[in-house]
Amino acid sequence: MSNIEQLLLDLKEGVEREIRQLQGSAEQGFAQVSTRFDTGAGARWRSRTDAWVEHVNGALEVQDREIADLRERLIKLERKAG
């Protein structure tokens, strides 16, 4: 095996080791995040997010009704004018 082949092989093995280590670190980090969401802090965050979503959905429903009402009024005005 030539020096270049050995160098490339060593490089490949080193990169593979680094990838395995990073993969392990990522899996550990995701496990920690998952654990936090399963605790009280995660439940509180989910609860606040759910409340925010309900608030936004309610506001959007009101806005949709107002837009529909305005469209109807505009159509009526256009019919009277035309």
N, C-alpha and C positions, 0 to 999 in steps of 0.2 A: 504494500500500500504506500502510495507516495505521500509526501508531507502535506500537499494540498488536500488530498483525500482525507487524511487523518484530521487536518484542521477543520474541514467541513463537517466531518462526523462529530468531532468534539463540540463544534458550534451548535449543530443540530441537537445533540444530547443536552447541552446547556440550556438551549431555548425550551426544550421539552420540560426540563426540570422547573424552569421559571414559570412556565404556563401552568404546571401542576400546582405550584405554590400559590400562584395568583388565583387559580380556581378554588383552592382550599380557602383562601382568605375571603373570596367573594361569597362562598357558601356559608362561611362563618358569619360574615356581615349580614347576609340575608336572614340567617337564623336569629340574629340579635334583633333585627327590625321586626321580624315576625313575633318574637317574644314580647317586644314592647307593645305591639298592637294587641296582643292577647292580654296585656295587663290593664290596669285601671286607666293609665294614661291613654292608651290606644282606644279604649272604650269611650273615654271622654271626648277624644278627638273625633271619633266616628259620630258620636251624639251631636257635637257641634256642627259637623259637616252635614248631617241629616237635617238639622234644624235650618241651616243656611239654604240647603237645596229646597226645602219646603217653602221657605220665605221667597226665594227667587222664583220658584214655580208659581206661587200665588201672585206675585207681581206681574209675571208674564201673562197669566190668565186674565188679570184685570186689564192689562195693556191690550191684549187681543180683543177683549170685549169692547174696549173703547175705540179701537181701530175699526172694528166691524160696525159699531154705531155711527162713527163718523162717515164711513163709506155709504151706509144707508142714507144718512142725511144728505150727503153730497149727491147721490143718485136722485133723491127726491127733488133737490134744488135744481139739478140739471134738467129734470123732466118738466118742472114748472117753467124754467127759462126757455126751453126748447120747444 
